[in-house]
Amino acid sequence: MMDGNPARIADAEPEIVEPADPVHAVGVGPGNEEFLTERAVRVLERADVVAGFETVTRRITDVTDADTLACSYDDQTEVLSRFGDRVVDGETGVAVLWGDPNISGYQFLGRVETAVEPPVRVVPGISSVQIAASRSRTPLERSTFASLHRRGDVVDDIDRLSDAVSAGRHLIVIVRPYDWMPPEIARGLVERGADPTLTALVLQDLTLSEERIERTTLGELAGVEEPNERSYSDRTILTVRTDHDE
């Protein structure tokens, strides 16, 4: 596996233009079915077998009659291997990912590409990052984005976010349950010199009935010590707003 990181397989080459019989990797949106695109629905309706994390596959049960192979982080390689075998046998396979596969989805996408023989075609979706940007009014062109929702060290990401916020850019951060949640990220930024009075928003379960948005400051958030499992869902995004002169 390239560099030990499946994401490097996913971004190693551009997609093949109009591949024959591809396996589609579909972004299913942030959770609410109203944000599932028509293109995604058409692809799912034609599927014979669908593979993805259980939290994702639960969101598309009303959209497809395909056989579902749900996986966890621990058994994803095994499940995707079975998925690949069924594609080889002639079934139409679709992999499903939260939001938009291009945002925090490349590790799973790389595992899909490793498991199947046909080329993989990405079907972008609406990401919770876009919803967070809308709720926070932090336009993407003025923001720096980071996803910490991956394995491995994230200190370089915190350093990059610190440099960005110091330069006046908004931040949009996908947290990592449960060791890099909003308080830990805020502390990392404040310790690196970020202004503790900056507005911070903690956005949870966006587009779902349990959606919650907390508005606070970076300094107040850095002082939170309540256990993260009790305070935040695993579908949390942190945004930090900075002032612009333009």
Buried (B, 14 or more C-beta within 10 A) or exposed (E): EEEEBBBBBBEEEEEEEEEEEBBBBBBBBBBBEEBBBEBBBEBBEEBBBBBBBEEBBEBBEEBBEBEBBBBEEEEBEEBBBBBBBBBEEEBBBBBBBBBBBBBBBBBBBBBBBBBBEBBBBBBBBBBBBBBBBEBBEBEEEBBBBBBBBBEEEBEEBBEBBBBBBBEEBBBBBBBBBBEBBBBBBBBBBBEBEBBBEBBBBBBBBBBBEEBEBBEBBBBBBBEBEEEBEEBBBBBBBBBBBBEEEE
